[in-house]
Amino acid sequence: MRVFSKKMLGANYEKARKNILVCLFVFCSLKMAEFHIVIAPFVLYLMSSMVTAGAAWQAFSSTSNMEEMRHVLMLPTCNWKLSLSYAMSVGIYAIVTVSSPLLAVVFAVADCRGMEIVTSLFCVFNAVFMSACIYVYRKYRWLGVLWIGLLLIVTYIGNQWNMFWLVILVNAVVAVGLLSVANVYDFIEKGNEKSGVNHGGNHHSIWRYILRYLMSHKNYIVNTFAMWGVAVLLPMLLGELGSTFVLPIGFAILTLNTPICILLSCDPSLEQAVRSMPRQMRRFILPYGFFILLCNSIADLIFLISWRVQIGAVSPLLVGIAFGFALLSAIGSVLLEWFCPLRNWKIESDLWHHPRKYVVPGIMMLLAGVVGVLLC
């Protein structure tokens, strides 16, 4: 646990201390602001579980964590002790860096009862071990999907039970039991999934590299599909305002696709190869920019189609504005990644949660306000 915890949280756990202080500051600030909202118990439990599970899954999928695990497995180890220790260290990282800020905000603004707080904490710990169990048994992925589906149904139906916390606790114990008998080597993805791509210098090799990278990092594809799902749902949330003023805001929100915008930061060997090749603009930056533009344009197109179906007509001007937002965000993301790549990170999950990811969407949001005013 010490090996992996120090790797992910810093040699002296400085990241943990900093995040805890930030959470305390956020909690006290929101509490003093006396801002209150109502959050249903099911939503609270679902948020706690999904956010924690997502962060833990990213950490389990981390290439650097797998390399560290390979080194540890060269030593004499006890299978179940190593499995549980690794899961607990990843869980501490996920809770400290991702779950704690969310819970600090939720507990500050929502009038949660004591048992709801306890149950949500149980959901957080259950999510850690359940995600570890599903990850290590991922060759039986259909059973994992069934398990998640059943737990969601039970959570939706039984969140009002006085003893619902016991259901979550039993589920966590089952996950720990399955994890303790798992093969610890299954934490490492086999084959040539995470490396071995050709950092060639022409358009075709760059596109081939991007496609191979996405295929070897399925969570990047899932995140992109999730953004497209958000594009479908956004008209339901923004359409209540009943004005095209909110359409540019939707375009700005859909630029928040972090994984495709950190290609150089997450692969230092690629950055070194790209910066050493001639004609870098034509051979890498332009194909990479077109790739981000394509992803953004697809998300905006889905958003416009969904708006047309749910709300009303979409003018050609709005289509042009959508393309403009996709183009500007692609240019901004590529320039930011080229001139200000992220370095000195511990695992890939740190890149997903770095504050820099809000720079381009933040600029696009300000631009959306200006464009919205002009449209009105």
C-alpha positions as CSV (number, residue, x, y, z in Angstrom):
1,M,0.0,0.0,0.0
2,R,2.9,2.4,0.8
3,V,4.4,1.8,-2.7
4,F,1.2,2.7,-4.6
5,S,-0.1,5.3,-2.2
6,K,3.2,7.3,-2.3
7,K,3.2,6.9,-6.1
8,M,-0.3,8.3,-6.6
9,L,-0.4,10.8,-3.7
10,G,3.2,12.0,-3.5
11,A,6.2,10.9,-1.6
12,N,5.0,12.7,1.5
13,Y,1.3,12.4,0.7
14,E,1.3,16.1,-0.2
15,K,-1.5,15.7,-2.7
16,A,-3.7,14.2,0.0
17,R,-3.1,17.0,2.4
18,K,-3.7,19.6,-0.2
19,N,-7.0,18.1,-1.4
20,I,-8.2,17.7,2.2
21,L,-7.6,21.4,2.9
22,V,-9.4,22.3,-0.3
23,C,-12.4,20.2,0.7
24,L,-12.5,21.8,4.1
25,F,-12.3,25.2,2.6
26,V,-15.1,24.4,0.1
27,F,-17.3,22.8,2.7
28,C,-17.0,25.8,5.2
29,S,-17.4,28.4,2.4
30,L,-20.6,26.8,1.1
31,K,-21.9,26.2,4.7
32,M,-21.5,29.8,5.6
33,A,-23.1,30.9,2.3
34,E,-26.3,29.1,3.6
35,F,-27.1,27.8,0.1
36,H,-29.4,24.8,0.2
37,I,-30.7,22.4,-2.4
38,V,-32.7,19.1,-2.1
39,I,-30.9,16.0,-3.3
40,A,-32.9,12.7,-3.3
41,P,-31.2,9.8,-1.5
42,F,-31.0,7.7,-4.7
43,V,-29.2,10.6,-6.5
44,L,-26.8,11.0,-3.6
45,Y,-26.0,7.3,-3.5
46,L,-25.7,7.1,-7.3
47,M,-23.4,10.1,-7.5
48,S,-21.1,8.9,-4.7
49,S,-20.9,5.4,-6.3
50,M,-20.4,6.4,-9.9
51,V,-17.8,9.1,-9.4
52,T,-15.7,6.9,-7.1
53,A,-16.0,3.9,-9.4
54,G,-15.0,6.0,-12.4
55,A,-11.9,7.4,-10.7
56,A,-10.9,4.0,-9.4
57,W,-11.4,2.4,-12.8
58,Q,-9.1,5.1,-14.4
59,A,-6.5,4.3,-11.8
60,F,-6.7,0.6,-12.4
61,S,-6.3,1.2,-16.2
62,S,-3.3,3.5,-15.7
63,T,-0.2,2.3,-17.7
64,S,2.1,3.6,-15.0
65,N,0.3,1.7,-12.3
66,M,0.5,-1.5,-14.3
67,E,4.3,-1.0,-14.7
68,E,4.6,-0.5,-11.0
69,M,2.5,-3.7,-10.4
70,R,4.9,-5.6,-12.7
71,H,7.8,-4.5,-10.5
72,V,6.0,-5.5,-7.3
73,L,5.1,-9.0,-8.7
74,M,8.8,-9.7,-9.2
75,L,9.0,-10.0,-5.4
76,P,7.6,-12.8,-3.3
77,T,4.0,-11.8,-2.6
78,C,0.8,-13.1,-1.1
79,N,-1.9,-13.1,-3.7
80,W,-4.8,-12.0,-1.6
81,K,-2.8,-9.5,0.4
82,L,-1.5,-7.8,-2.7
83,S,-4.9,-7.7,-4.4
84,L,-6.6,-6.1,-1.4
85,S,-3.7,-3.7,-0.7
86,Y,-3.6,-2.5,-4.3
87,A,-7.4,-2.0,-4.3
88,M,-7.3,-0.1,-1.0
89,S,-4.4,2.2,-2.2
90,V,-6.3,3.0,-5.4
91,G,-9.4,3.5,-3.4
92,I,-7.7,6.0,-1.1
93,Y,-6.5,7.9,-4.2
94,A,-10.0,7.9,-5.8
95,I,-11.7,9.0,-2.5
96,V,-9.1,11.7,-1.6
97,T,-8.8,13.3,-5.1
98,V,-12.3,12.8,-6.6
99,S,-14.9,11.7,-4.2
100,S,-14.0,14.0,-1.3
101,P,-14.5,17.3,-3.3
102,L,-17.9,16.0,-4.5
103,L,-19.0,15.0,-1.0
104,A,-17.8,18.2,0.5
105,V,-20.0,20.2,-1.9
106,V,-23.0,17.8,-1.4
107,F,-22.9,17.7,2.4
108,A,-22.5,21.5,2.5
109,V,-25.5,22.4,0.3
110,A,-27.9,19.4,0.9
111,D,-29.8,18.8,4.1
112,C,-28.6,15.2,4.5
113,R,-29.6,13.2,7.5
114,G,-27.0,11.2,9.5
115,M,-28.0,7.8,8.1
116,E,-27.9,9.2,4.5
117,I,-24.4,10.4,5.1
118,V,-23.3,7.1,6.5
119,T,-24.9,5.2,3.6
120,S,-23.3,7.4,1.0
121,L,-19.9,6.7,2.6
122,F,-20.6,3.0,2.5
123,C,-21.5,3.5,-1.2
124,V,-18.1,5.1,-1.8
125,F,-16.2,2.2,-0.2
126,N,-18.4,-0.3,-2.0
127,A,-17.7,1.4,-5.3
128,V,-13.9,1.0,-4.8
129,F,-14.0,-2.7,-4.2
130,M,-16.7,-3.4,-6.7
131,S,-14.9,-1.6,-9.4
132,A,-11.7,-3.5,-8.5
133,C,-13.5,-6.8,-8.6
134,I,-15.1,-6.1,-12.0
135,Y,-11.8,-4.9,-13.4
136,V,-9.9,-8.0,-12.3
137,Y,-12.7,-10.3,-13.6
138,R,-13.2,-8.2,-16.8
139,K,-13.1,-11.3,-19.0
140,Y,-16.5,-12.0,-17.5
141,R,-17.7,-8.5,-18.3
142,W,-21.3,-9.4,-18.9
143,L,-21.5,-10.6,-15.3
144,G,-20.1,-7.3,-14.2
145,V,-22.7,-5.4,-16.2
146,L,-25.5,-7.6,-14.7
147,W,-24.1,-6.9,-11.2
148,I,-24.1,-3.2,-11.7
149,G,-27.6,-3.3,-13.2
150,L,-28.9,-5.3,-10.2
151,L,-27.3,-2.9,-7.7
152,L,-28.8,0.1,-9.5
153,I,-32.2,-1.4,-9.3
154,V,-31.8,-2.3,-5.6
155,T,-30.5,1.2,-4.9
156,Y,-33.5,2.8,-6.7
157,I,-36.1,0.6,-5.0
158,G,-34.5,0.3,-1.5
159,N,-33.0,3.6,-0.8
160,Q,-35.8,4.4,1.6
161,W,-35.2,1.3,3.7
162,N,-33.9,1.9,7.2
163,M,-31.5,-1.0,6.7
164,F,-30.4,-0.1,3.2
165,W,-26.9,0.6,4.4
166,L,-26.6,-3.1,5.3
167,V,-27.4,-4.1,1.7
168,I,-24.5,-1.9,0.5
169,L,-22.2,-3.3,3.2
170,V,-23.0,-6.9,2.3
171,N,-22.3,-6.1,-1.4
172,A,-18.9,-4.6,-0.4
173,V,-18.1,-7.8,1.6
174,V,-19.0,-9.9,-1.4
175,A,-16.7,-7.8,-3.6
176,V,-13.8,-8.1,-1.1
177,G,-14.3,-11.9,-1.0
178,L,-14.2,-12.2,-4.8
179,L,-11.2,-9.9,-5.0
180,S,-9.3,-11.9,-2.4
181,V,-9.5,-15.1,-4.5
182,A,-8.7,-13.4,-7.8
183,N,-5.4,-13.7,-9.6
184,V,-3.4,-10.6,-8.9
185,Y,-1.8,-10.8,-12.3
186,D,-5.2,-10.0,-13.9
187,F,-4.7,-6.4,-12.7
188,I,-2.2,-6.2,-15.6
189,E,-3.5,-6.0,-19.1
190,K,-1.8,-8.6,-21.3
191,G,-0.5,-8.2,-24.8
192,N,0.5,-5.1,-26.6
193,E,-2.5,-3.1,-25.6
194,K,-0.8,-0.1,-23.9
195,S,2.3,0.4,-26.0
196,G,4.1,-0.6,-29.1
197,V,2.5,1.9,-31.4
198,N,4.5,3.4,-34.3
199,H,5.2,7.1,-33.8
200,G,5.6,7.6,-37.6
201,G,5.7,11.0,-39.2
202,N,3.0,11.1,-41.9
203,H,-0.7,11.8,-41.8
204,H,-1.7,8.1,-42.0
205,S,0.6,7.0,-39.2
206,I,-0.7,9.8,-36.9
207,W,-4.3,8.9,-37.5
208,R,-3.3,5.2,-37.1
209,Y,-1.6,6.0,-33.8
210,I,-4.7,8.0,-32.5
211,L,-7.0,5.1,-33.5
212,R,-4.8,2.5,-31.9
213,Y,-4.4,4.6,-28.8
214,L,-8.2,4.9,-28.4
215,M,-8.7,1.2,-28.9
216,S,-6.1,0.4,-26.2
217,H,-7.7,3.0,-23.8
218,K,-11.3,2.0,-23.9
219,N,-12.2,4.5,-21.2
220,Y,-11.3,7.3,-23.6
221,I,-13.9,6.0,-26.1
222,V,-16.4,5.6,-23.3
223,N,-15.9,9.2,-22.3
224,T,-16.5,10.4,-25.9
225,F,-19.6,8.3,-26.1
226,A,-20.7,9.8,-22.8
227,M,-20.3,13.3,-24.2
228,W,-22.4,12.3,-27.1
229,G,-25.0,11.1,-24.7
230,V,-24.9,14.5,-22.9
231,A,-25.5,16.1,-26.3
232,V,-28.7,14.1,-26.6
233,L,-29.9,15.1,-23.1
234,L,-28.8,18.8,-23.1
235,P,-31.9,20.0,-25.0
236,M,-34.1,18.6,-22.2
237,L,-32.1,20.7,-19.7
238,L,-31.5,23.9,-21.7
239,G,-34.7,23.9,-23.7
240,E,-36.8,24.9,-20.7
241,L,-35.4,28.4,-21.2
242,G,-37.2,28.5,-24.5
243,S,-34.6,30.5,-26.4
244,T,-31.8,30.0,-28.9
245,F,-29.7,32.0,-26.4
246,V,-28.7,28.7,-24.7
247,L,-27.6,26.9,-27.9
248,P,-24.0,28.4,-27.8
249,I,-23.8,27.4,-24.1
250,G,-24.5,23.8,-25.2
251,F,-21.7,24.0,-27.8
252,A,-19.3,25.2,-25.1
253,I,-20.3,22.4,-22.7
254,L,-19.6,19.8,-25.3
255,T,-16.0,20.9,-25.7
256,L,-15.3,19.4,-22.3
257,N,-13.9,16.1,-23.7
258,T,-10.7,15.9,-21.7
259,P,-9.2,12.6,-22.9
260,I,-8.8,13.5,-26.6
261,C,-7.2,16.9,-25.6
262,I,-4.3,15.4,-23.6
263,L,-2.7,13.1,-26.2
264,L,0.8,14.6,-25.9
265,S,0.6,15.0,-22.1
266,C,-0.4,11.4,-21.5
267,D,2.3,9.9,-23.7
268,P,5.8,11.6,-23.1
269,S,7.4,9.2,-25.7
270,L,5.1,10.5,-28.4
271,E,5.8,14.1,-27.4
272,Q,9.5,13.4,-27.7
273,A,9.1,11.8,-31.1
274,V,6.8,14.5,-32.4
275,R,9.1,17.4,-31.3
276,S,12.0,15.7,-33.0
277,M,10.4,15.2,-36.4
278,P,10.6,17.7,-39.2
279,R,7.5,19.7,-40.4
280,Q,5.7,19.1,-37.1
281,M,2.8,21.4,-38.1
282,R,1.8,19.5,-41.2
283,R,2.7,16.0,-39.9
284,F,1.2,16.1,-36.4
285,I,-0.6,19.3,-35.3
286,L,-2.9,19.5,-38.3
287,P,-4.0,15.9,-38.2
288,Y,-4.4,16.1,-34.4
289,G,-6.5,19.3,-34.7
290,F,-8.7,17.7,-37.4
291,F,-9.3,14.7,-35.1
292,I,-10.5,17.0,-32.2
293,L,-12.5,19.0,-34.7
294,L,-14.2,15.8,-35.9
295,C,-15.1,14.7,-32.3
296,N,-16.4,18.1,-31.4
297,S,-18.4,18.4,-34.6
298,I,-20.1,15.0,-34.1
299,A,-21.1,16.1,-30.5
300,D,-22.5,19.4,-31.8
301,L,-24.3,17.7,-34.6
302,I,-26.0,15.2,-32.2
303,F,-26.9,18.2,-30.0
304,L,-28.5,20.1,-32.9
305,I,-30.4,17.0,-34.1
306,S,-31.7,16.4,-30.6
307,W,-32.7,20.1,-30.3
308,R,-34.6,19.8,-33.6
309,V,-36.5,16.8,-32.4
310,Q,-37.3,18.0,-28.9
311,I,-37.5,21.8,-29.2
312,G,-37.8,23.2,-32.7
313,A,-36.2,24.3,-35.9
314,V,-32.4,24.9,-36.2
315,S,-31.3,27.6,-38.7
316,P,-28.3,27.3,-40.9
317,L,-26.7,30.2,-38.9
318,L,-26.7,27.9,-35.8
319,V,-25.1,25.1,-37.7
320,G,-22.3,27.6,-38.7
321,I,-22.0,28.7,-35.1
322,A,-21.7,25.1,-34.0
323,F,-18.9,24.5,-36.5
324,G,-17.2,27.7,-35.3
325,F,-17.2,26.6,-31.7
326,A,-15.9,23.1,-32.7
327,L,-13.1,24.7,-34.7
328,L,-12.1,27.3,-32.1
329,S,-12.0,24.7,-29.3
330,A,-10.0,22.3,-31.4
331,I,-7.4,25.1,-32.2
332,G,-7.3,26.1,-28.6
333,S,-6.9,22.5,-27.3
334,V,-4.1,21.7,-29.8
335,L,-2.2,24.9,-29.0
336,L,-2.6,24.4,-25.3
337,E,-1.3,20.9,-25.6
338,W,1.6,21.9,-27.8
339,F,2.8,24.9,-25.8
340,C,1.7,23.9,-22.3
341,P,1.8,20.1,-22.0
342,L,1.2,18.7,-18.6
343,R,4.2,17.1,-17.0
344,N,5.3,15.6,-13.6
345,W,2.0,13.7,-13.2
346,K,1.8,10.5,-11.2
347,I,-0.9,8.5,-13.1
348,E,-3.0,9.2,-16.2
349,S,-6.0,10.0,-13.9
350,D,-4.3,13.1,-12.7
351,L,-4.5,14.5,-16.3
352,W,-8.2,14.0,-16.4
353,H,-8.8,16.1,-13.3
354,H,-6.2,18.8,-13.9
355,P,-7.6,22.3,-13.7
356,R,-6.2,23.0,-17.1
357,K,-9.0,21.1,-18.7
358,Y,-11.4,24.0,-17.9
359,V,-9.3,26.6,-19.8
360,V,-10.7,26.1,-23.3
361,P,-14.3,25.3,-22.2
362,G,-14.2,28.3,-19.9
363,I,-13.2,30.6,-22.9
364,M,-15.8,28.9,-25.0
365,M,-18.4,29.6,-22.3
366,L,-17.5,33.3,-22.2
367,L,-17.8,33.4,-26.0
368,A,-21.1,31.6,-25.8
369,G,-22.5,34.4,-23.6
370,V,-21.4,37.0,-26.2
371,V,-22.8,35.0,-29.1
372,G,-26.1,34.3,-27.2
373,V,-26.6,38.0,-26.6
374,L,-26.0,38.8,-30.3
375,L,-28.5,36.1,-31.3
376,C,-31.2,37.6,-29.1
